[in-house]
Amino acid sequence: MRIALLYSPPWKLPDEGAPPDPHDGPPPGYQRGDLDADFYQTPYGLFSLGAQARRAGHQVKVLNLSAFAWSRVDEVLRALDADLYGLSCWTANRRGVALVAARLKQLRPGAHVTVGGPHATPLAEAMLRHHASIDSICVGESDVTFVELAARLERGEGAAGTPGVVWRGARGEPTRGPERAAIERLDELACPHHTFPTHILMTARGCPWACTFCGAETSWGRGFRSQSVDYVLDAIEAALSRLPVKMLQVKDDTFTTNKKRVTQLCEGILDRKLKFVWSCDTRVDLLTAPLLKTMRLAGCQRLSLGVESGSQRILDLIDKKITVDEILTSTRLAKEAGIKVRYYMMLGNRGETRETFAETLQFLERARPHEYLFSCLSVYPGTIDFRDAVAAGWLDPEAYFRERFQELKTPFDASPEDTALMNAWFREHVGLQTMHVDGVPECRAILERLGDHDGAHLDLGAACYREGELELAERHVTRALELGHPLPGLVHNHLGCIAKARGDVDAMMSHFMTAARLDPQHWVLIQNVNAARAWFAARGPERGLPLELSVRHDFQLLERTAQPTLPGPLAEDFAVWSDADLGPQPEGDYLRLPGQEGSRRDLGDKHRLRVV
């Protein structure tokens, strides 16, 4: 069977320079950056479905259309003839999914269109009622469900009766199949990294906690399930073999839920001598000093913590089940291990007032993470917030079909005055904010705790450079290179900047060219090379013009916008079905996607949603 897995745009994107579609275009007030950069990443779930379907013998294409103008989407859909189309639906692209499904049914009325994802799962019946072009919804964890659906369709049996699927009955009414049990042994699934080049890695599913704003339980069910250590290590090896930059983002909901498993995983990384840097997301109450040290030695560079608020009252109201003191302790322990700490913060949660918001800002000054990022509360279907808002009568689920908003960003119960205050602050502090930068004494202490560690040497070298201690900077940066730092391009970038600070322009360019040859896809390096080229073109050395260079090596992925991970250009034969469906794709430009880290969209007016 020919299967096309599509990641749809959020709505009808216009051609460059053309006006937006007045009905199916962006929501009122939309501005560039309201959709942050994460939106454009192909969901990991599509890669997993693709891996399972290919193992079952199907031909599979995964296409990321998330930034394509609608005219190009239409060209792709006209050309791409599949038997089964699977669309990944999130709240932000729900309108685009409906538009793609409708167009597919016009072009391929005999094909089956199924939709899954975190938005479709809790609204499955409603989606079928609203969108006649969608034939079925795969709810929740769909790896096995999707393969079974494909097999039934191939045999001509239809979707009816498939566990985990909602379909239309004989009279057109949405009908839910038997519940599908959660996959207990995740190792039985085909690993996406043997098939697809993606820097995202998932090693577990589910979260034992139930924060009011989170829909993880709706997607994965209650509890926590993980892959075995050996399965994950094999996946890492497969991923690294396909990636030009040795960086991975572990995107488990709560990576360190099982601390013993994570310790064993890190020890396995060291035993196999897998050299890469990685980040992960977790909770502050699941960290210890020994665990953090082991993670850092195994390459963990950044830890993203779901802090949400610095007010204990808000933490309790959203059922976070952590304390302010635990946040402070874990932040200190991570810093001591040399791991950069990023806080994810929220505005507009239940109980939020100007007083609790002031507590949060005061708390940030005490905690001083390396980075923090605020987002405004989005009420997602399937969350406790959604359920309680509907029960309270101020949210009608039909709003997700009737209205054009990107995501429902709204205060849960803050007053209009307090909401205005928070929005005013948010607009001044939108996006990723840097707060703490480790100095030379801190980095030297970290190196002493970790031993002769390449990452700790690079951190100390960068700190020495910032303090003007060029000889020490060069010594530690060179040692990082000698120890086999997995990102040699960034190391040579440091050495090039040190050479420039000494006035040795030839050595600077030599290091930049070496970096570009060894490890070309880093945003800092590209920024510096472009700046140096412009400087030479302007005869900067002869005229004494300044050259501003960036000396950074924080965890920041830069990928070319290449399919299927990002919405890059498609190969000329993208619609031709063959055994080489997943061959090399043409590469796009760097940094051409809209958005930034963190959405610019602030809290909207809740009262327009009130049910009357």
N, C-alpha and C positions, 0 to 999 in steps of 0.2 A: 504494500500500500504506500502511496505517496503522501507524506505528511508535511505540512508547512506550519511551523510554530512562529507566530508573529507577535512582536511587541509594538503596539500601536502608538501613534502620536496622541497627544492629549485632546486634540480637536482638529479641525481643518486648519492647518498652518498655511498661510498664504505664500505665494512665490515672492522672492525678494523684491521689494518695491511696490508690491500690489497691496490693495486694501484688504483687511480681514473680511471673512465671510460674516455678514450681519447676523446670521442665525446660528451657524455651526462653527463660528470662529471663537476666539478667546473670550473669557468672561469679562464683563464690564470692569474697567480699571486695571486690567492686566498690564504688568510691566515686566520687561526683561529682568530675569533674576527671581521672579516669583516661583518658578520651577528651578530648584537648585540642581547642581551637576549630578547628584546621585540619581535623579529621575531618569537620566538617559542611559544608565547601565542596564543591559539586558538582565532581567531577573534570573537568579540562580535556578529557580524552579523550572524555567524553560529548558535550561541546559540539562537538568536531571531528566525531564520528560524525554528530551531528545536522545539521551544516552540509553534510557530504557527501551525506547521504540526502535532504535538502531540495533540493539542487542536482540530484539524480537524479530529482526529481519526486515524491517521497514526502511524505506528511503526517507530521509529526514533532512529538511532545511530549516535553519533558524535564522530569521531576518529581523534586524532591529530597525524599525521605521520611525522611531520616536521623534526624530528631528526632521523628517522628510516633509517637504511641502506637499499639500494634498494632490496636486497635479502629478507629482512623482509617485505618491502612494497609489494613485489610480493606475499609472503605467505598470507598476509592479504587480498589482492585483490582476490586471488584464493578462499579463504575461505568465503569471505563476499558476499553473494548472495542477491542483492537488485533489486528492480524494477526501482528506480530512484536514481541516484548519483548526489549530488550537491557539486561542488568544489569551494572553495574560492580562488580567484586569485588576487594576489598582484604582483607588478613588480618584487619583489625579488624571488617569487616562480613560475613565469609564465612558466618557462621551466619544472619544476616539475609537474605543472598542466597538461601540454600537454602530458608528459610522462605517468602520471597516467591515463589520459583519453584514450590514445592509448592502454594501457594495459587492461583497463576495456573493451574496445570494442573487443579486441581479446578474452577475457574471457567470456564476457556477451554481445554478439552482439545484443540481443533483449532488453537490458536495455537502458534507456534514460540517457544521460550524459549532465547535464547543468552546466554552469559556471557563476559565478557572482563575484562582488567585484570591487574595485577601479581601477584595471588595465583592467579588461574585459569590463567595462562599456564604456569607450571612444574608445575602439578598437574592439567593438563587431563584426562588419562585417569582419574586417581583421582577427580576430581569427577564425571565421568560414571558411574563405577562406584558411587559413594556416593549420587548424587542422580538418581533416575529421572525427576524432573520437568524436568531440564535436558536440552534436545535437542542442543545443540552448544556448543562452546567456540571462540571466536575468539582465537587465540594471538598474542601480541606486538603489533606495529604493525597495527592493524585497520581503518584508514580505508578502504582499498580492499577489503579482505576483507569488511567488513560490507555495503558497497554491493553487492558481487557476490552475497553470500548473500541479500540482500533480493531481488535480481533473479531468482535461481534459485527462491526460494520463490514469488515472484509468478507465475512460469511453471509452477509445480507440479512442479519438478524435485527439490526437496529439497536438503539440505545436502551429500549425498555427493559427494565429488570436488572440493569447493571448496578451492583452495589457502589455507593458513593456518587451516583449520578442523579440529577434531576432532569427530567425530560417532559415532553408534552404527551399527554394521554390521548386516547381515541377522540375525545371531544375538545382537544386543545388545551386542557387544563394542566398546569404544572403538576407533575407526579414525581415523588421522591422514591428512589430505590432503597433497598436495605442499607443500613449503616455499614460502612467498611471499617474493619478493625484497624487500629494503628499498626504500622509496620514495626514489629518488635526487633527484628534483626536488620538494622540498616546496612550491614555489610553485604546483604544479599542483593542490594541495588547495584546497578552498573555505575561506575564512577564517572562523573561528567568530565573530569580532567584528562581522561584517556582519549577524549573525543574533541573537546572544545578548549580553546585557549582563553582562560579567564583568570584574573588575579584574585577573584573572590573565592573563598574556601568556606564551606560549611561542614562541621564535624559532628553536629548534634541537632536535635530538634526538640522544641518545646521548652517551657520554663515553668518551674514549680510555683512561681509567684503569680499574682493576678492584679497588677497595677490597673487602676481604673481606666487609664487612657490607652491601654495596650490590647491588641487583638490576637496575640500569639496563641492563646488557648483556642480561639475559634479556628485558626488555621491548622494547628498541630495537635489539638487535644490537650488534656491535662497531663502534666508530668514531664519528665525529661528522659530522652533516649539518645544514645550516642553511638557513633561508629567505634570500632575497636582501634587501639593504638596502631597496630600494624596496617589496618586499612587506611587510616589517616596519613601515616608516613608514606605509604605507596602513592596516595593521592598527591601529596606534596611533591614527591619526586616527579610524578607525571606532569604536574602543573609547572614546575620549574623548568622542565625540559622544553616547554612550549612558550615560555615568557622571556622576552629579551631583557627585561628588568626584573631582578630577583627580589620582588616584593609581593607579599600576599596580605590580603585583608581577611581575617577570620571573622565571619559575620554571624556566628551563632548568637542567639538572643542573649545567652549568659554563658560565656565560654568556660569560666572556672567553677561551674556548678559542682563538678566532681574534681576536687583539688588533686587527689591521688592520680587520677587519669591524666590530668594536665601535666603533672610532674613526670609521669612515665613518658608522655608524648615528648616533652622537652628533652628528656634524657635520650630518647630515641633519635631526635634530631641531631643531637651531639654525637651519638654513637655512629650514625650513618654519615656524619660529616656533611650535612645539608647546610649550605651557606646561603642564607637569605635573611631579609628583615621582614618583620610582620607586625601587624596591629591586631587588637581584639577588643571586644566590648564585653563588659561584665558589671557585676554589682560590687559595692564597696565592702559588703560583709562576707565576701568570699575570697579574701586575699590575706596572705601571711608573708612575713619577711622571707622565709626560705623559698616559698613558691615564687615570689616575685624575682628573687635572685636567679633561680633556675630558668625562669622565663626570659630574663634579660640575657643570660649566657647563651640561650638557644636562639637569640635573634629578635626577641620582642622589643620593639622600639617605642611603640605608643600604646597606651591603655586608655580607652574611652569609657567613662563611667557615667551611668545614668543617674545623675544627682537630682535633677529636676528643680529642687528648691533648697534654699538655706533655712527655711522655716520649718521647725519640727511639726508645727500644726498642719502645714500643707502636706508634709511627708506622711503624716498619719491619715489625713483625709483621703489621699490617693492610694492608700494601702501599700505604700512603698516598703514598709517593714525594715527600714534602716533608721539610724540616728545620725544627727549632725556630728557627734563625736566619732562615729565609725567612718564617716566621710573624711574627717580630718586625719584620723589615724592611717587609713589606707592611702591617702594622698602622700603623707609623709613617708610611708614605707616604700611606695613606688618611686618617689624621688630619690630615696637613698639607694635604690637598686639601679638608678640611672634610666628609668623608664619615664618617658614624657607622658604627662597626665592631661587628658582632655575631658572637660565636663560637658555633658549635654544638659542644658537647662531649659525650663519651660515657663511660659507666661500664661495666665488665664485658667489654671487648674481650679477645681472646686475649692471654695473657701478663700480664694486669693483676694487680698485687699492691698491698699497702698502700704499698710503697715507690714504685712507679710512680705511684700516685694522689697521694702526697705531692709527687712531682715536678710533677705537673700543677697542684696548688694553688700551689706556689711559682712556677711559670711564669706563672700568671695574674697574680700580683702584679707580675711583671716586665713583662708585656705590657700590662696594664691596658686591655683593650678597653672600649668604652662599655657594652656589654652582653654577657652570656653566658647560655647556656641548656644545662643538662645533660639528657641523656636516657640511659636504660639500654638496653644492647644488646638489640635484638629480632632473633631469628633468623628471617629471612623465607625462604620457599621461593624457590629460584632463585639464592640467593647462595652465595658460596664458603663462608661460615660454615655454611650449611645442608648443603651437600655434605660438608664435612669432619666435621660433627657426626654425620651419618648414617653415614659411613665409620668414625668412631671408636666407634660403637655406643651413644652415649648419647642419640640422638634417633631416634625412629621417626616417619616421615612421617605415619603414621596418627593421631598425636596431634592433628593439625590438624582431623581429623574426629571423633575420639573425645572430645576434651577441650573444655572451655568457655572457656578463657582468651581474653582479648581479643587480645593479641599475645603471642608467646612471649618474654617478657623474662626472660633468664636469663644468668648469667655463663658465658662460654665455657669457662674453665678455672680461675677464681679459687677459692681455698679457701673453705669456709664461713665461716671466721673473717674473712677479708678482705672477703668479700661482706657480712657483717653490718656491718663498719666502714663500707664505702661506702654501704650503705643508710641507716645512721644519719645520715651526713652529708647524703645526698640528701634525706631527709625534712625536714631543716632548711633546705635551699636549693632547694626545688622551685620550678619556674617560672622566668620571666625575671628575671635579676638585673642591676641597674645597678651599674657599677663606676667608670667615668670620666665626668666631666662637664667639658666644655671651659670654661675660665675666660676672662675678658676678654682677657688677653694672647694666648692661643691664638687666640681668635676674631678679634682685630684682625690678627694675622699672616696668618690665612687670608684675610681680606678683602683684604689687600694683595697676596697671591699671586693671587687670583682676579679682582681688579678690582671694578668696580661691579656686584656680583652680588646679586640679590634674596635668595637663600637665605643668603648669607654675612652680609648686613645683618641678616636676621631672627635668625640665630644670635648675632650680636654684640649685638643689642638685648636678647635674652633673657638673655645673660650679664650685661649691664649692669643689667638689672632685678634679677637675683639679688644683685648687689653694692650695690643701693640707688641706683644712678646713674640716676635716673628721666629726667633731661633727655636724656642720651645714649641711653638705651633708647628713648625716644619718637622721637628723631631717626633712629635706624637702622631701627626698625620702620616708621616712616612712609616711609622711603626704599624699603624692601622693597615696600610697597604701591604706591608711585609707579612702580616698575620692573615692575609687573604680576605679583607673586607669584601662582602658580596656586591658592593656598589662601587667598583673602582672608578667609574666616571666621576662620582661625587668627590672621591678622594683626590683625584687629579685636578678637579675644579678648585678644591682648597689650595693645592700646591700652586696652581696657576695664579690664584689671587695673592698668595704669599709672595710669589715672584714679582707680581705687579707692584705690591707694596714696597718692594726693594728696588724698584725701578728697572727690573730685568724683563723688558717686554718680550724679547725672543723666548725666554723660558716660559713666560705666561702662555704664549701661543702654542708652544710645544706641548705643554700640559693640557691645554684645551683640545688640541688635535688628538692627543692620545686618549683623552676622555671620550671624545666623539667617536673614536674608532672602537674602543672597548665597550662602551656603555652609553649609547647615544640618547636614550629616551628620558632624560631627566629635565624637568622644567627649569631648574636653576642653571644648568649647563647651557641650555638653549638660550636662555635670557642673557647669559654672560657672553656667549659667542656672538650673538646678534649685536649686543652693545659694543663689543670689541671691533666687529666688522664696520659698524657705523662710525666708530671712533677713528679707525684707520682711513675710511673713505673721506672723512672730514679733515684729514691730516692732523689728527689730534696730537701725536707725539711732537711734530715740528711746531705746532701752534701752542703747545702747552695746555690743551683742553683737558678738563677732568674726565675720568672714566670711572663710572660708578659700577661696581661689581657686587654680586650677591654671594655671600659665603654662608650657605645654609645646607643642612642635610636632614632636616626634619622629614617625617614620614609624609611624603606627598607623591602620589602616583601621577604619572603622566603617560598616557597611552595615546598612540595615534588612534584617530576615530575610525578604526577598522572593524568590519563585520567579523563575527556576529556579536561581539561584546558591546560595541558602540555603533551609532547610526552613521557609519562611514559609507563611501560609495560601494555599489554592488558590482561584482564582476559582470562582464558582458554576457556571460552564459549562466547568470544566476538562476534562470528559469528552466535550464536544461537538467533533466533528471539523469543521474548517473551514479556509479559507485564512488565517484570522487566529489560528492556534494560538498564535503567539508574541506576542500583544498584551500590554498592560499587565497586571500582576498586582497584587493587593491587597498593601499593605505591612503587615508585622508590626511588633512593637516592637523597640526597640534593646536590645542587650545581654541578650537573654533566652536565649541558647544556653548549654547546659552547658559547662563546661570553661574552660581558660585556655591561655595560651601555654606549652606543655610539659606532657606527661602527668605525673600524680602517681604513676603506678605504678612501683614499684621492681623490683629484680631478684628473681626468684622462685627456687625451689629446683630446680636442674637434676636432682637425683637422682631425682625422681619420674618423669622421662621415660626413665630408663635402660631399654634393651631387654634383656629376660631370655629 
